[in-house]
Amino acid sequence: MPKISAENQVTIPVAVLDEAGLRAGDHVVVEALAEGELRIRRGELSFERAFGALTGADPPGYLERLDREDAEL
């Protein structure tokens, strides 16, 4: 049975994560429900968090070139 460490961490069994469709690196939300009960669910990706996630994915000047091409149409 997992226990809470001195650093307030809990190791979740792999089988439970697999069943829930969660994996290492996923963002989760932890909510207190009743005395001694928690809910862990996948974190929702907000627009603010997603915006800019691909910054730097295009070569330098690529977006400016696209803007120029659009302006020429």
Beta strands, then each sheet from edge to edge (+ up, - down):
strand 1: 28-32
strand 2: 38-42
sheet 1: 1+ 2-
end
